[in-house]
Amino acid sequence: MRALVVYESMYGNTHAVAVSIAAGLSTRHDVTLVPVTRATPELVAAADLLVVGGPTHLHRMSTAASRRWAADAARKQGRGLTMDPDADGPGVRGWLEGAGSLGSLGGQNTLAVAFDTRLSGVPLFTG
Ligand SMILES: Cc1cc2nc3c(=O)[nH]c(=O)nc-3n(C[C@H](O)[C@H](O)[C@H](O)COP(=O)(O)O)c2cc1C
């Protein structure tokens, strides 16, 4: 099976989880791992399994505004936050919204799974 793992990551946490998922899948399948900014319609069309993940922002998927806040926070000194190399650009939300241009996110028989990352805590507070 050909698996495509797509991730959005501001600070590298979701990226790290995506790397682990890709490593696990690669023991049995052909795996391509890409940031959402490089998840082209061609890669999607070639995949039998699509795995898509991103960070939780304000109890839901990130938005352009929450991604801007995350980037601003990383620029402030003393926060100890480092931006993921591929953090710039639209997130998974924008990618899904443009799904028409992605060839409807694969064929009729494409399997798909989603994951997210968030803070550790009570779901009431973390989302
Ligand atoms: C703007 C912003 C909003 C966030 N909102 C939430 C939230 O509502 N719930 C939560 O559990 N974590 C929240 N987080 C934490 C992130 O979901 C968490 O640290 C995630 O693992 C970061 O992944 P990344 O390093 O791949 O961007 C937020 C982080 C940012 C920057």
The ligand as an SDF file (V2000), in Angstrom:
LIG
                    3D

 31 33  0  0  0  0  0  0  0  0999 V2000
   -2.3110   29.5530   19.2010 C   0  0  0  0  0  0  0  0  0  0  0  0
   -2.3260   28.2260   19.9220 C   0  0  0  0  0  0  0  0  0  0  0  0
   -3.4980   27.7380   20.4430 C   0  0  0  0  0  0  0  0  0  0  0  0
   -3.5020   26.4880   21.1080 C   0  0  0  0  0  0  0  0  0  0  0  0
   -4.6790   25.9990   21.5890 N   0  0  0  0  0  0  0  0  0  0  0  0
   -4.7040   24.7910   22.2170 C   0  0  0  0  0  0  0  0  0  0  0  0
   -5.9280   24.2450   22.7170 C   0  0  0  0  0  0  0  0  0  0  0  0
   -6.9960   24.8190   22.5950 O   0  0  0  0  0  0  0  0  0  0  0  0
   -5.8670   23.0370   23.3350 N   0  0  0  0  0  0  0  0  0  0  0  0
   -4.6970   22.3460   23.4970 C   0  0  0  0  0  0  0  0  0  0  0  0
   -4.7120   21.2730   24.0720 O   0  0  0  0  0  0  0  0  0  0  0  0
   -3.5280   22.8220   22.9970 N   0  0  0  0  0  0  0  0  0  0  0  0
   -3.5080   24.0290   22.3790 C   0  0  0  0  0  0  0  0  0  0  0  0
   -2.3210   24.5140   21.8890 N   0  0  0  0  0  0  0  0  0  0  0  0
   -1.1180   23.6980   22.0350 C   0  0  0  0  0  0  0  0  0  0  0  0
   -0.8070   22.8970   20.7840 C   0  0  0  0  0  0  0  0  0  0  0  0
   -1.9500   22.2080   20.2800 O   0  0  0  0  0  0  0  0  0  0  0  0
    0.2330   21.8180   21.0850 C   0  0  0  0  0  0  0  0  0  0  0  0
    1.3480   22.3940   21.7170 O   0  0  0  0  0  0  0  0  0  0  0  0
    0.6360   21.1130   19.8090 C   0  0  0  0  0  0  0  0  0  0  0  0
    1.2540   19.8880   20.1040 O   0  0  0  0  0  0  0  0  0  0  0  0
    1.6220   21.9500   19.0140 C   0  0  0  0  0  0  0  0  0  0  0  0
    1.9550   21.2410   17.8300 O   0  0  0  0  0  0  0  0  0  0  0  0
    3.0470   21.8230   16.8250 P   0  0  0  0  0  0  0  0  0  0  0  0
    4.3400   21.9800   17.5930 O   0  0  0  0  0  0  0  0  0  0  0  0
    3.1590   20.7600   15.7890 O   0  0  0  0  0  0  0  0  0  0  0  0
    2.5240   23.1120   16.2910 O   0  0  0  0  0  0  0  0  0  0  0  0
   -2.3090   25.7390   21.2480 C   0  0  0  0  0  0  0  0  0  0  0  0
   -1.1170   26.2580   20.7030 C   0  0  0  0  0  0  0  0  0  0  0  0
   -1.1180   27.4920   20.0560 C   0  0  0  0  0  0  0  0  0  0  0  0
    0.1610   28.0120   19.4770 C   0  0  0  0  0  0  0  0  0  0  0  0
  1  2  1  0
  2  3  1  0
  2 30  2  0
  3  4  2  0
  4  5  1  0
  4 28  1  0
  5  6  2  0
  6  7  1  0
  6 13  1  0
  7  8  2  0
  7  9  1  0
  9 10  1  0
 10 11  2  0
 10 12  1  0
 12 13  2  0
 13 14  1  0
 14 15  1  0
 14 28  1  0
 15 16  1  0
 16 17  1  0
 16 18  1  0
 18 19  1  0
 18 20  1  0
 20 21  1  0
 20 22  1  0
 22 23  1  0
 23 24  1  0
 24 25  2  0
 24 26  1  0
 24 27  1  0
 28 29  2  0
 29 30  1  0
 30 31  1  0
M  END
$$$$
